[in-house]
Amino acid sequence: MSKIAYHKSPKGFLFSTAEAAVKKHGRKDIALIISEIEANIAGTFTTNTVKAAPVKICIKKIRSGKGRGIVVNSGNANACTGTQGQRMPML
């Protein structure tokens, strides 16, 4: 059984990690950060002409300036996924 990592979160935020085993078993490679209330959001994105579907979707969503959660992954770029890649992050 793997060790449980306890993270100290800023007040008003919840934080969780998990093993999705995208590339390797035995490591935490996905995280979820949730604000208990709607929060101000901002982002920095690539200036590359080629952008992965999740990047394009985040650029559109961040324009509102408000949000509650973020999913962070490691080991998977989610790039070059075509039309299906544009639909999947919206589910």
PyMOL Python script that loads the backbone (N, CA, C, O; Angstrom):
from pymol import cmd

cmd.read_pdbstr("""\
ATOM      1  N   MET A   1       0.845  -1.177   0.000  1.00  0.00           N
ATOM      2  CA  MET A   1       0.000   0.000   0.000  1.00  0.00           C
ATOM      3  C   MET A   1       0.889   1.239   0.000  1.00  0.00           C
ATOM      4  O   MET A   1       1.887   1.301   0.718  1.00  0.00           O
ATOM      5  N   SER A   2       0.518   2.215  -0.807  1.00  0.00           N
ATOM      6  CA  SER A   2       1.329   3.424  -0.891  1.00  0.00           C
ATOM      7  C   SER A   2       1.050   4.354   0.283  1.00  0.00           C
ATOM      8  O   SER A   2      -0.012   4.309   0.903  1.00  0.00           O
ATOM      9  N   LYS A   3       2.029   5.191   0.565  1.00  0.00           N
ATOM     10  CA  LYS A   3       1.880   6.178   1.629  1.00  0.00           C
ATOM     11  C   LYS A   3       0.883   7.241   1.201  1.00  0.00           C
ATOM     12  O   LYS A   3       0.805   7.588   0.023  1.00  0.00           O
ATOM     13  N   ILE A   4       0.130   7.750   2.146  1.00  0.00           N
ATOM     14  CA  ILE A   4      -0.790   8.855   1.879  1.00  0.00           C
ATOM     15  C   ILE A   4      -0.043  10.147   2.157  1.00  0.00           C
ATOM     16  O   ILE A   4       0.504  10.345   3.241  1.00  0.00           O
ATOM     17  N   ALA A   5      -0.029  11.017   1.166  1.00  0.00           N
ATOM     18  CA  ALA A   5       0.638  12.310   1.333  1.00  0.00           C
ATOM     19  C   ALA A   5      -0.382  13.334   1.814  1.00  0.00           C
ATOM     20  O   ALA A   5      -1.423  13.521   1.184  1.00  0.00           O
ATOM     21  N   TYR A   6      -0.091  13.984   2.908  1.00  0.00           N
ATOM     22  CA  TYR A   6      -0.970  15.016   3.419  1.00  0.00           C
ATOM     23  C   TYR A   6      -0.429  16.369   2.978  1.00  0.00           C
ATOM     24  O   TYR A   6       0.741  16.687   3.191  1.00  0.00           O
ATOM     25  N   HIS A   7      -1.286  17.145   2.370  1.00  0.00           N
ATOM     26  CA  HIS A   7      -0.886  18.446   1.851  1.00  0.00           C
ATOM     27  C   HIS A   7      -1.589  19.533   2.646  1.00  0.00           C
ATOM     28  O   HIS A   7      -2.784  19.432   2.922  1.00  0.00           O
ATOM     29  N   LYS A   8      -0.870  20.542   3.002  1.00  0.00           N
ATOM     30  CA  LYS A   8      -1.455  21.679   3.689  1.00  0.00           C
ATOM     31  C   LYS A   8      -1.935  22.653   2.622  1.00  0.00           C
ATOM     32  O   LYS A   8      -1.130  23.211   1.878  1.00  0.00           O
ATOM     33  N   SER A   9      -3.239  22.856   2.549  1.00  0.00           N
ATOM     34  CA  SER A   9      -3.828  23.718   1.527  1.00  0.00           C
ATOM     35  C   SER A   9      -4.104  25.102   2.091  1.00  0.00           C
ATOM     36  O   SER A   9      -4.365  25.248   3.285  1.00  0.00           O
ATOM     37  N   PRO A  10      -4.048  26.110   1.243  1.00  0.00           N
ATOM     38  CA  PRO A  10      -4.449  27.442   1.693  1.00  0.00           C
ATOM     39  C   PRO A  10      -5.918  27.428   2.116  1.00  0.00           C
ATOM     40  O   PRO A  10      -6.710  26.649   1.585  1.00  0.00           O
ATOM     41  N   LYS A  11      -6.276  28.269   3.052  1.00  0.00           N
ATOM     42  CA  LYS A  11      -7.641  28.340   3.552  1.00  0.00           C
ATOM     43  C   LYS A  11      -8.613  28.565   2.383  1.00  0.00           C
ATOM     44  O   LYS A  11      -8.400  29.441   1.545  1.00  0.00           O
ATOM     45  N   GLY A  12      -9.676  27.762   2.343  1.00  0.00           N
ATOM     46  CA  GLY A  12     -10.687  27.896   1.314  1.00  0.00           C
ATOM     47  C   GLY A  12     -10.446  27.037   0.079  1.00  0.00           C
ATOM     48  O   GLY A  12     -11.238  27.069  -0.863  1.00  0.00           O
ATOM     49  N   PHE A  13      -9.354  26.267   0.077  1.00  0.00           N
ATOM     50  CA  PHE A  13      -9.033  25.408  -1.059  1.00  0.00           C
ATOM     51  C   PHE A  13      -8.912  23.960  -0.608  1.00  0.00           C
ATOM     52  O   PHE A  13      -8.459  23.680   0.502  1.00  0.00           O
ATOM     53  N   LEU A  14      -9.317  23.058  -1.467  1.00  0.00           N
ATOM     54  CA  LEU A  14      -9.163  21.627  -1.239  1.00  0.00           C
ATOM     55  C   LEU A  14      -8.193  21.105  -2.286  1.00  0.00           C
ATOM     56  O   LEU A  14      -8.196  21.560  -3.430  1.00  0.00           O
ATOM     57  N   PHE A  15      -7.368  20.154  -1.891  1.00  0.00           N
ATOM     58  CA  PHE A  15      -6.309  19.664  -2.757  1.00  0.00           C
ATOM     59  C   PHE A  15      -6.235  18.156  -2.645  1.00  0.00           C
ATOM     60  O   PHE A  15      -6.259  17.608  -1.543  1.00  0.00           O
ATOM     61  N   SER A  16      -6.147  17.480  -3.784  1.00  0.00           N
ATOM     62  CA  SER A  16      -6.061  16.035  -3.773  1.00  0.00           C
ATOM     63  C   SER A  16      -5.150  15.554  -4.891  1.00  0.00           C
ATOM     64  O   SER A  16      -5.108  16.156  -5.964  1.00  0.00           O
ATOM     65  N   THR A  17      -4.423  14.474  -4.645  1.00  0.00           N
ATOM     66  CA  THR A  17      -3.600  13.860  -5.673  1.00  0.00           C
ATOM     67  C   THR A  17      -3.973  12.393  -5.803  1.00  0.00           C
ATOM     68  O   THR A  17      -4.519  11.794  -4.876  1.00  0.00           O
ATOM     69  N   ALA A  18      -3.673  11.821  -6.962  1.00  0.00           N
ATOM     70  CA  ALA A  18      -3.965  10.407  -7.183  1.00  0.00           C
ATOM     71  C   ALA A  18      -2.981   9.835  -8.194  1.00  0.00           C
ATOM     72  O   ALA A  18      -2.279  10.563  -8.896  1.00  0.00           O
ATOM     73  N   GLU A  19      -2.956   8.527  -8.243  1.00  0.00           N
ATOM     74  CA  GLU A  19      -2.146   7.832  -9.235  1.00  0.00           C
ATOM     75  C   GLU A  19      -3.041   7.430 -10.395  1.00  0.00           C
ATOM     76  O   GLU A  19      -3.911   6.573 -10.242  1.00  0.00           O
ATOM     77  N   ALA A  20      -2.835   8.039 -11.548  1.00  0.00           N
ATOM     78  CA  ALA A  20      -3.572   7.657 -12.755  1.00  0.00           C
ATOM     79  C   ALA A  20      -2.766   6.639 -13.567  1.00  0.00           C
ATOM     80  O   ALA A  20      -3.305   5.991 -14.464  1.00  0.00           O
ATOM     81  N   ALA A  21      -1.495   6.502 -13.255  1.00  0.00           N
ATOM     82  CA  ALA A  21      -0.595   5.548 -13.910  1.00  0.00           C
ATOM     83  C   ALA A  21      -0.553   5.754 -15.422  1.00  0.00           C
ATOM     84  O   ALA A  21      -0.554   4.791 -16.190  1.00  0.00           O
ATOM     85  N   VAL A  22      -0.516   7.030 -15.842  1.00  0.00           N
ATOM     86  CA  VAL A  22      -0.473   7.337 -17.267  1.00  0.00           C
ATOM     87  C   VAL A  22       0.800   6.774 -17.888  1.00  0.00           C
ATOM     88  O   VAL A  22       0.741   6.113 -18.926  1.00  0.00           O
ATOM     89  N   LYS A  23       1.931   7.023 -17.276  1.00  0.00           N
ATOM     90  CA  LYS A  23       3.204   6.501 -17.794  1.00  0.00           C
ATOM     91  C   LYS A  23       3.832   5.481 -16.861  1.00  0.00           C
ATOM     92  O   LYS A  23       4.419   4.495 -17.308  1.00  0.00           O
ATOM     93  N   LYS A  24       3.705   5.723 -15.565  1.00  0.00           N
ATOM     94  CA  LYS A  24       4.384   4.895 -14.573  1.00  0.00           C
ATOM     95  C   LYS A  24       3.466   4.597 -13.398  1.00  0.00           C
ATOM     96  O   LYS A  24       2.715   5.465 -12.953  1.00  0.00           O
ATOM     97  N   HIS A  25       3.527   3.381 -12.904  1.00  0.00           N
ATOM     98  CA  HIS A  25       2.807   3.039 -11.677  1.00  0.00           C
ATOM     99  C   HIS A  25       3.623   3.505 -10.471  1.00  0.00           C
ATOM    100  O   HIS A  25       4.848   3.597 -10.534  1.00  0.00           O
ATOM    101  N   GLY A  26       2.932   3.792  -9.388  1.00  0.00           N
ATOM    102  CA  GLY A  26       3.624   4.130  -8.153  1.00  0.00           C
ATOM    103  C   GLY A  26       3.962   5.585  -7.959  1.00  0.00           C
ATOM    104  O   GLY A  26       4.764   5.918  -7.086  1.00  0.00           O
ATOM    105  N   ARG A  27       3.371   6.467  -8.752  1.00  0.00           N
ATOM    106  CA  ARG A  27       3.628   7.891  -8.527  1.00  0.00           C
ATOM    107  C   ARG A  27       2.321   8.675  -8.672  1.00  0.00           C
ATOM    108  O   ARG A  27       1.437   8.300  -9.442  1.00  0.00           O
ATOM    109  N   LYS A  28       2.223   9.734  -7.941  1.00  0.00           N
ATOM    110  CA  LYS A  28       1.067  10.620  -8.034  1.00  0.00           C
ATOM    111  C   LYS A  28       1.237  11.459  -9.296  1.00  0.00           C
ATOM    112  O   LYS A  28       2.181  12.241  -9.399  1.00  0.00           O
ATOM    113  N   ASP A  29       0.333  11.301 -10.251  1.00  0.00           N
ATOM    114  CA  ASP A  29       0.514  12.003 -11.523  1.00  0.00           C
ATOM    115  C   ASP A  29      -0.709  12.808 -11.952  1.00  0.00           C
ATOM    116  O   ASP A  29      -0.783  13.282 -13.086  1.00  0.00           O
ATOM    117  N   ILE A  30      -1.661  12.958 -11.044  1.00  0.00           N
ATOM    118  CA  ILE A  30      -2.810  13.817 -11.330  1.00  0.00           C
ATOM    119  C   ILE A  30      -3.233  14.506 -10.033  1.00  0.00           C
ATOM    120  O   ILE A  30      -3.201  13.905  -8.959  1.00  0.00           O
ATOM    121  N   ALA A  31      -3.625  15.766 -10.146  1.00  0.00           N
ATOM    122  CA  ALA A  31      -4.028  16.531  -8.958  1.00  0.00           C
ATOM    123  C   ALA A  31      -5.301  17.310  -9.262  1.00  0.00           C
ATOM    124  O   ALA A  31      -5.559  17.685 -10.406  1.00  0.00           O
ATOM    125  N   LEU A  32      -6.075  17.542  -8.240  1.00  0.00           N
ATOM    126  CA  LEU A  32      -7.288  18.346  -8.327  1.00  0.00           C
ATOM    127  C   LEU A  32      -7.212  19.415  -7.248  1.00  0.00           C
ATOM    128  O   LEU A  32      -6.994  19.116  -6.074  1.00  0.00           O
ATOM    129  N   ILE A  33      -7.394  20.657  -7.657  1.00  0.00           N
ATOM    130  CA  ILE A  33      -7.406  21.786  -6.717  1.00  0.00           C
ATOM    131  C   ILE A  33      -8.757  22.475  -6.873  1.00  0.00           C
ATOM    132  O   ILE A  33      -9.121  22.890  -7.973  1.00  0.00           O
ATOM    133  N   ILE A  34      -9.497  22.598  -5.779  1.00  0.00           N
ATOM    134  CA  ILE A  34     -10.841  23.185  -5.795  1.00  0.00           C
ATOM    135  C   ILE A  34     -10.903  24.350  -4.824  1.00  0.00           C
ATOM    136  O   ILE A  34     -10.429  24.258  -3.692  1.00  0.00           O
ATOM    137  N   SER A  35     -11.494  25.446  -5.278  1.00  0.00           N
ATOM    138  CA  SER A  35     -11.783  26.568  -4.398  1.00  0.00           C
ATOM    139  C   SER A  35     -13.186  26.367  -3.842  1.00  0.00           C
ATOM    140  O   SER A  35     -14.099  26.004  -4.584  1.00  0.00           O
ATOM    141  N   GLU A  36     -13.367  26.596  -2.558  1.00  0.00           N
ATOM    142  CA  GLU A  36     -14.679  26.416  -1.952  1.00  0.00           C
ATOM    143  C   GLU A  36     -15.690  27.439  -2.467  1.00  0.00           C
ATOM    144  O   GLU A  36     -16.897  27.208  -2.398  1.00  0.00           O
ATOM    145  N   ILE A  37     -15.206  28.555  -2.979  1.00  0.00           N
ATOM    146  CA  ILE A  37     -16.075  29.569  -3.578  1.00  0.00           C
ATOM    147  C   ILE A  37     -15.479  29.986  -4.923  1.00  0.00           C
ATOM    148  O   ILE A  37     -14.308  29.719  -5.192  1.00  0.00           O
ATOM    149  N   GLU A  38     -16.265  30.626  -5.753  1.00  0.00           N
ATOM    150  CA  GLU A  38     -15.754  31.108  -7.020  1.00  0.00           C
ATOM    151  C   GLU A  38     -14.577  32.048  -6.759  1.00  0.00           C
ATOM    152  O   GLU A  38     -14.631  32.900  -5.871  1.00  0.00           O
ATOM    153  N   ALA A  39     -13.519  31.880  -7.544  1.00  0.00           N
ATOM    154  CA  ALA A  39     -12.297  32.652  -7.312  1.00  0.00           C
ATOM    155  C   ALA A  39     -11.849  33.352  -8.594  1.00  0.00           C
ATOM    156  O   ALA A  39     -12.256  32.976  -9.694  1.00  0.00           O
ATOM    157  N   ASN A  40     -11.017  34.361  -8.442  1.00  0.00           N
ATOM    158  CA  ASN A  40     -10.393  35.006  -9.596  1.00  0.00           C
ATOM    159  C   ASN A  40      -9.356  34.052 -10.176  1.00  0.00           C
ATOM    160  O   ASN A  40      -8.619  33.404  -9.433  1.00  0.00           O
ATOM    161  N   ILE A  41      -9.299  33.966 -11.498  1.00  0.00           N
ATOM    162  CA  ILE A  41      -8.345  33.079 -12.147  1.00  0.00           C
ATOM    163  C   ILE A  41      -7.547  33.830 -13.208  1.00  0.00           C
ATOM    164  O   ILE A  41      -7.997  34.843 -13.744  1.00  0.00           O
ATOM    165  N   ALA A  42      -6.363  33.318 -13.496  1.00  0.00           N
ATOM    166  CA  ALA A  42      -5.506  33.858 -14.547  1.00  0.00           C
ATOM    167  C   ALA A  42      -4.655  32.712 -15.065  1.00  0.00           C
ATOM    168  O   ALA A  42      -4.542  31.679 -14.406  1.00  0.00           O
ATOM    169  N   GLY A  43      -4.068  32.878 -16.214  1.00  0.00           N
ATOM    170  CA  GLY A  43      -3.238  31.810 -16.755  1.00  0.00           C
ATOM    171  C   GLY A  43      -2.200  32.333 -17.712  1.00  0.00           C
ATOM    172  O   GLY A  43      -2.318  33.436 -18.245  1.00  0.00           O
ATOM    173  N   THR A  44      -1.183  31.530 -17.923  1.00  0.00           N
ATOM    174  CA  THR A  44      -0.148  31.802 -18.897  1.00  0.00           C
ATOM    175  C   THR A  44      -0.104  30.614 -19.838  1.00  0.00           C
ATOM    176  O   THR A  44      -0.044  29.466 -19.397  1.00  0.00           O
ATOM    177  N   PHE A  45      -0.133  30.887 -21.126  1.00  0.00           N
ATOM    178  CA  PHE A  45      -0.222  29.807 -22.106  1.00  0.00           C
ATOM    179  C   PHE A  45       0.872  29.933 -23.155  1.00  0.00           C
ATOM    180  O   PHE A  45       1.486  30.988 -23.312  1.00  0.00           O
ATOM    181  N   THR A  46       1.103  28.846 -23.864  1.00  0.00           N
ATOM    182  CA  THR A  46       2.095  28.818 -24.927  1.00  0.00           C
ATOM    183  C   THR A  46       1.738  29.816 -26.031  1.00  0.00           C
ATOM    184  O   THR A  46       0.565  30.089 -26.284  1.00  0.00           O
ATOM    185  N   THR A  47       2.748  30.340 -26.665  1.00  0.00           N
ATOM    186  CA  THR A  47       2.523  31.203 -27.824  1.00  0.00           C
ATOM    187  C   THR A  47       2.711  30.410 -29.120  1.00  0.00           C
ATOM    188  O   THR A  47       2.601  30.958 -30.217  1.00  0.00           O
ATOM    189  N   ASN A  48       2.993  29.130 -28.979  1.00  0.00           N
ATOM    190  CA  ASN A  48       3.169  28.259 -30.136  1.00  0.00           C
ATOM    191  C   ASN A  48       1.891  28.222 -30.961  1.00  0.00           C
ATOM    192  O   ASN A  48       0.797  28.239 -30.398  1.00  0.00           O
ATOM    193  N   THR A  49       2.010  28.174 -32.273  1.00  0.00           N
ATOM    194  CA  THR A  49       0.846  28.087 -33.160  1.00  0.00           C
ATOM    195  C   THR A  49       0.068  26.798 -32.912  1.00  0.00           C
ATOM    196  O   THR A  49      -1.162  26.793 -32.969  1.00  0.00           O
ATOM    197  N   VAL A  50       0.772  25.719 -32.641  1.00  0.00           N
ATOM    198  CA  VAL A  50       0.136  24.423 -32.371  1.00  0.00           C
ATOM    199  C   VAL A  50      -0.148  24.330 -30.881  1.00  0.00           C
ATOM    200  O   VAL A  50       0.771  24.321 -30.062  1.00  0.00           O
ATOM    201  N   LYS A  51      -1.438  24.261 -30.534  1.00  0.00           N
ATOM    202  CA  LYS A  51      -1.852  24.169 -29.134  1.00  0.00           C
ATOM    203  C   LYS A  51      -2.721  22.934 -28.960  1.00  0.00           C
ATOM    204  O   LYS A  51      -3.568  22.646 -29.806  1.00  0.00           O
ATOM    205  N   ALA A  52      -2.522  22.212 -27.883  1.00  0.00           N
ATOM    206  CA  ALA A  52      -3.336  21.046 -27.575  1.00  0.00           C
ATOM    207  C   ALA A  52      -4.761  21.478 -27.242  1.00  0.00           C
ATOM    208  O   ALA A  52      -4.994  22.603 -26.801  1.00  0.00           O
ATOM    209  N   ALA A  53      -5.703  20.573 -27.457  1.00  0.00           N
ATOM    210  CA  ALA A  53      -7.121  20.862 -27.204  1.00  0.00           C
ATOM    211  C   ALA A  53      -7.371  21.415 -25.795  1.00  0.00           C
ATOM    212  O   ALA A  53      -8.070  22.419 -25.665  1.00  0.00           O
ATOM    213  N   PRO A  54      -6.825  20.796 -24.728  1.00  0.00           N
ATOM    214  CA  PRO A  54      -7.075  21.350 -23.392  1.00  0.00           C
ATOM    215  C   PRO A  54      -6.569  22.782 -23.227  1.00  0.00           C
ATOM    216  O   PRO A  54      -7.165  23.566 -22.489  1.00  0.00           O
ATOM    217  N   VAL A  55      -5.476  23.127 -23.908  1.00  0.00           N
ATOM    218  CA  VAL A  55      -4.938  24.495 -23.837  1.00  0.00           C
ATOM    219  C   VAL A  55      -5.923  25.458 -24.488  1.00  0.00           C
ATOM    220  O   VAL A  55      -6.216  26.515 -23.928  1.00  0.00           O
ATOM    221  N   LYS A  56      -6.437  25.106 -25.661  1.00  0.00           N
ATOM    222  CA  LYS A  56      -7.407  25.962 -26.358  1.00  0.00           C
ATOM    223  C   LYS A  56      -8.666  26.166 -25.520  1.00  0.00           C
ATOM    224  O   LYS A  56      -9.199  27.274 -25.452  1.00  0.00           O
ATOM    225  N   ILE A  57      -9.137  25.105 -24.889  1.00  0.00           N
ATOM    226  CA  ILE A  57     -10.347  25.194 -24.061  1.00  0.00           C
ATOM    227  C   ILE A  57     -10.086  26.073 -22.837  1.00  0.00           C
ATOM    228  O   ILE A  57     -10.927  26.895 -22.474  1.00  0.00           O
ATOM    229  N   CYS A  58      -8.923  25.903 -22.201  1.00  0.00           N
ATOM    230  CA  CYS A  58      -8.593  26.722 -21.026  1.00  0.00           C
ATOM    231  C   CYS A  58      -8.466  28.195 -21.392  1.00  0.00           C
ATOM    232  O   CYS A  58      -8.888  29.061 -20.625  1.00  0.00           O
ATOM    233  N   ILE A  59      -7.893  28.488 -22.551  1.00  0.00           N
ATOM    234  CA  ILE A  59      -7.769  29.884 -22.987  1.00  0.00           C
ATOM    235  C   ILE A  59      -9.156  30.513 -23.097  1.00  0.00           C
ATOM    236  O   ILE A  59      -9.346  31.658 -22.686  1.00  0.00           O
ATOM    237  N   LYS A  60     -10.126  29.781 -23.644  1.00  0.00           N
ATOM    238  CA  LYS A  60     -11.493  30.303 -23.764  1.00  0.00           C
ATOM    239  C   LYS A  60     -12.151  30.471 -22.402  1.00  0.00           C
ATOM    240  O   LYS A  60     -12.756  31.507 -22.128  1.00  0.00           O
ATOM    241  N   LYS A  61     -12.036  29.452 -21.543  1.00  0.00           N
ATOM    242  CA  LYS A  61     -12.714  29.482 -20.246  1.00  0.00           C
ATOM    243  C   LYS A  61     -12.134  30.529 -19.303  1.00  0.00           C
ATOM    244  O   LYS A  61     -12.865  31.102 -18.495  1.00  0.00           O
ATOM    245  N   ILE A  62     -10.844  30.785 -19.393  1.00  0.00           N
ATOM    246  CA  ILE A  62     -10.201  31.701 -18.458  1.00  0.00           C
ATOM    247  C   ILE A  62     -10.589  33.161 -18.721  1.00  0.00           C
ATOM    248  O   ILE A  62     -10.403  34.023 -17.862  1.00  0.00           O
ATOM    249  N   ARG A  63     -11.121  33.425 -19.895  1.00  0.00           N
ATOM    250  CA  ARG A  63     -11.526  34.804 -20.228  1.00  0.00           C
ATOM    251  C   ARG A  63     -12.557  35.367 -19.261  1.00  0.00           C
ATOM    252  O   ARG A  63     -12.630  36.582 -19.081  1.00  0.00           O
ATOM    253  N   SER A  64     -13.364  34.499 -18.630  1.00  0.00           N
ATOM    254  CA  SER A  64     -14.373  34.969 -17.679  1.00  0.00           C
ATOM    255  C   SER A  64     -13.725  35.568 -16.438  1.00  0.00           C
ATOM    256  O   SER A  64     -14.324  36.407 -15.766  1.00  0.00           O
ATOM    257  N   GLY A  65     -12.489  35.136 -16.128  1.00  0.00           N
ATOM    258  CA  GLY A  65     -11.797  35.627 -14.942  1.00  0.00           C
ATOM    259  C   GLY A  65     -12.256  34.973 -13.652  1.00  0.00           C
ATOM    260  O   GLY A  65     -11.779  35.336 -12.576  1.00  0.00           O
ATOM    261  N   LYS A  66     -13.178  34.008 -13.736  1.00  0.00           N
ATOM    262  CA  LYS A  66     -13.705  33.333 -12.543  1.00  0.00           C
ATOM    263  C   LYS A  66     -13.655  31.823 -12.728  1.00  0.00           C
ATOM    264  O   LYS A  66     -13.832  31.322 -13.838  1.00  0.00           O
ATOM    265  N   GLY A  67     -13.417  31.111 -11.655  1.00  0.00           N
ATOM    266  CA  GLY A  67     -13.393  29.655 -11.714  1.00  0.00           C
ATOM    267  C   GLY A  67     -13.345  29.049 -10.326  1.00  0.00           C
ATOM    268  O   GLY A  67     -13.217  29.755  -9.326  1.00  0.00           O
ATOM    269  N   ARG A  68     -13.451  27.703 -10.280  1.00  0.00           N
ATOM    270  CA  ARG A  68     -13.428  27.018  -8.984  1.00  0.00           C
ATOM    271  C   ARG A  68     -12.437  25.873  -8.918  1.00  0.00           C
ATOM    272  O   ARG A  68     -12.044  25.473  -7.823  1.00  0.00           O
ATOM    273  N   GLY A  69     -12.022  25.334 -10.052  1.00  0.00           N
ATOM    274  CA  GLY A  69     -11.162  24.162  -9.970  1.00  0.00           C
ATOM    275  C   GLY A  69     -10.165  24.058 -11.097  1.00  0.00           C
ATOM    276  O   GLY A  69     -10.299  24.688 -12.146  1.00  0.00           O
ATOM    277  N   ILE A  70      -9.157  23.240 -10.845  1.00  0.00           N
ATOM    278  CA  ILE A  70      -8.127  22.973 -11.845  1.00  0.00           C
ATOM    279  C   ILE A  70      -7.686  21.518 -11.696  1.00  0.00           C
ATOM    280  O   ILE A  70      -7.517  21.016 -10.585  1.00  0.00           O
ATOM    281  N   VAL A  71      -7.506  20.859 -12.821  1.00  0.00           N
ATOM    282  CA  VAL A  71      -6.949  19.517 -12.854  1.00  0.00           C
ATOM    283  C   VAL A  71      -5.551  19.633 -13.454  1.00  0.00           C
ATOM    284  O   VAL A  71      -5.368  20.241 -14.509  1.00  0.00           O
ATOM    285  N   VAL A  72      -4.581  19.053 -12.784  1.00  0.00           N
ATOM    286  CA  VAL A  72      -3.198  19.106 -13.234  1.00  0.00           C
ATOM    287  C   VAL A  72      -2.722  17.674 -13.464  1.00  0.00           C
ATOM    288  O   VAL A  72      -2.851  16.821 -12.586  1.00  0.00           O
ATOM    289  N   ASN A  73      -2.169  17.415 -14.657  1.00  0.00           N
ATOM    290  CA  ASN A  73      -1.647  16.073 -14.905  1.00  0.00           C
ATOM    291  C   ASN A  73      -0.169  16.127 -15.238  1.00  0.00           C
ATOM    292  O   ASN A  73       0.359  17.168 -15.631  1.00  0.00           O
ATOM    293  N   SER A  74       0.482  14.999 -15.077  1.00  0.00           N
ATOM    294  CA  SER A  74       1.894  14.885 -15.365  1.00  0.00           C
ATOM    295  C   SER A  74       2.116  13.619 -16.191  1.00  0.00           C
ATOM    296  O   SER A  74       1.574  12.560 -15.874  1.00  0.00           O
ATOM    297  N   GLY A  75       2.904  13.734 -17.235  1.00  0.00           N
ATOM    298  CA  GLY A  75       3.229  12.552 -18.016  1.00  0.00           C
ATOM    299  C   GLY A  75       2.384  12.369 -19.252  1.00  0.00           C
ATOM    300  O   GLY A  75       2.552  11.385 -19.972  1.00  0.00           O
ATOM    301  N   ASN A  76       1.467  13.307 -19.520  1.00  0.00           N
ATOM    302  CA  ASN A  76       0.607  13.187 -20.691  1.00  0.00           C
ATOM    303  C   ASN A  76       0.312  14.586 -21.194  1.00  0.00           C
ATOM    304  O   ASN A  76      -0.315  15.379 -20.492  1.00  0.00           O
ATOM    305  N   ALA A  77       0.756  14.897 -22.397  1.00  0.00           N
ATOM    306  CA  ALA A  77       0.578  16.239 -22.938  1.00  0.00           C
ATOM    307  C   ALA A  77      -0.822  16.485 -23.494  1.00  0.00           C
ATOM    308  O   ALA A  77      -1.204  17.637 -23.696  1.00  0.00           O
ATOM    309  N   ASN A  78      -1.589  15.434 -23.743  1.00  0.00           N
ATOM    310  CA  ASN A  78      -2.928  15.575 -24.324  1.00  0.00           C
ATOM    311  C   ASN A  78      -2.898  16.366 -25.628  1.00  0.00           C
ATOM    312  O   ASN A  78      -3.847  17.087 -25.937  1.00  0.00           O
ATOM    313  N   ALA A  79      -1.833  16.239 -26.382  1.00  0.00           N
ATOM    314  CA  ALA A  79      -1.684  16.997 -27.623  1.00  0.00           C
ATOM    315  C   ALA A  79      -1.945  16.119 -28.843  1.00  0.00           C
ATOM    316  O   ALA A  79      -1.876  14.892 -28.770  1.00  0.00           O
ATOM    317  N   CYS A  80      -2.243  16.766 -29.956  1.00  0.00           N
ATOM    318  CA  CYS A  80      -2.445  16.089 -31.241  1.00  0.00           C
ATOM    319  C   CYS A  80      -3.527  15.010 -31.146  1.00  0.00           C
ATOM    320  O   CYS A  80      -3.352  13.899 -31.644  1.00  0.00           O
ATOM    321  N   THR A  81      -4.637  15.348 -30.506  1.00  0.00           N
ATOM    322  CA  THR A  81      -5.715  14.388 -30.283  1.00  0.00           C
ATOM    323  C   THR A  81      -6.883  14.581 -31.236  1.00  0.00           C
ATOM    324  O   THR A  81      -7.845  13.816 -31.180  1.00  0.00           O
ATOM    325  N   GLY A  82      -6.827  15.583 -32.111  1.00  0.00           N
ATOM    326  CA  GLY A  82      -7.857  15.789 -33.125  1.00  0.00           C
ATOM    327  C   GLY A  82      -9.197  16.208 -32.559  1.00  0.00           C
ATOM    328  O   GLY A  82      -9.280  16.790 -31.477  1.00  0.00           O
ATOM    329  N   THR A  83     -10.259  15.900 -33.320  1.00  0.00           N
ATOM    330  CA  THR A  83     -11.620  16.294 -32.948  1.00  0.00           C
ATOM    331  C   THR A  83     -12.037  15.680 -31.622  1.00  0.00           C
ATOM    332  O   THR A  83     -12.667  16.350 -30.803  1.00  0.00           O
ATOM    333  N   GLN A  84     -11.697  14.417 -31.399  1.00  0.00           N
ATOM    334  CA  GLN A  84     -12.058  13.764 -30.131  1.00  0.00           C
ATOM    335  C   GLN A  84     -11.407  14.479 -28.962  1.00  0.00           C
ATOM    336  O   GLN A  84     -12.014  14.616 -27.900  1.00  0.00           O
ATOM    337  N   GLY A  85     -10.181  14.934 -29.149  1.00  0.00           N
ATOM    338  CA  GLY A  85      -9.480  15.666 -28.091  1.00  0.00           C
ATOM    339  C   GLY A  85     -10.155  16.973 -27.749  1.00  0.00           C
ATOM    340  O   GLY A  85     -10.065  17.425 -26.608  1.00  0.00           O
ATOM    341  N   GLN A  86     -10.829  17.598 -28.702  1.00  0.00           N
ATOM    342  CA  GLN A  86     -11.578  18.833 -28.438  1.00  0.00           C
ATOM    343  C   GLN A  86     -12.842  18.532 -27.619  1.00  0.00           C
ATOM    344  O   GLN A  86     -13.256  19.354 -26.801  1.00  0.00           O
ATOM    345  N   ARG A  87     -13.447  17.378 -27.831  1.00  0.00           N
ATOM    346  CA  ARG A  87     -14.695  17.027 -27.134  1.00  0.00           C
ATOM    347  C   ARG A  87     -14.445  16.498 -25.721  1.00  0.00           C
ATOM    348  O   ARG A  87     -15.198  16.824 -24.804  1.00  0.00           O
ATOM    349  N   MET A  88     -13.420  15.703 -25.534  1.00  0.00           N
ATOM    350  CA  MET A  88     -13.201  15.012 -24.267  1.00  0.00           C
ATOM    351  C   MET A  88     -13.078  15.925 -23.050  1.00  0.00           C
ATOM    352  O   MET A  88     -13.680  15.618 -22.021  1.00  0.00           O
ATOM    353  N   PRO A  89     -12.331  17.034 -23.106  1.00  0.00           N
ATOM    354  CA  PRO A  89     -12.226  17.876 -21.904  1.00  0.00           C
ATOM    355  C   PRO A  89     -13.562  18.526 -21.503  1.00  0.00           C
ATOM    356  O   PRO A  89     -13.695  19.025 -20.386  1.00  0.00           O
ATOM    357  N   MET A  90     -14.532  18.520 -22.397  1.00  0.00           N
ATOM    358  CA  MET A  90     -15.816  19.152 -22.095  1.00  0.00           C
ATOM    359  C   MET A  90     -16.769  18.208 -21.374  1.00  0.00           C
ATOM    360  O   MET A  90     -17.818  18.647 -20.903  1.00  0.00           O
ATOM    361  N   LEU A  91     -16.431  16.921 -21.275  1.00  0.00           N
ATOM    362  CA  LEU A  91     -17.327  15.941 -20.625  1.00  0.00           C
ATOM    363  C   LEU A  91     -17.382  16.120 -19.144  1.00  0.00           C
ATOM    364  O   LEU A  91     -18.086  15.379 -18.458  1.00  0.00           O
TER     365      LEU A  91
END
""", "prot")
cmd.dss("prot")
cmd.show_as("cartoon", "prot")
cmd.util.cbc("prot")
cmd.orient("prot")
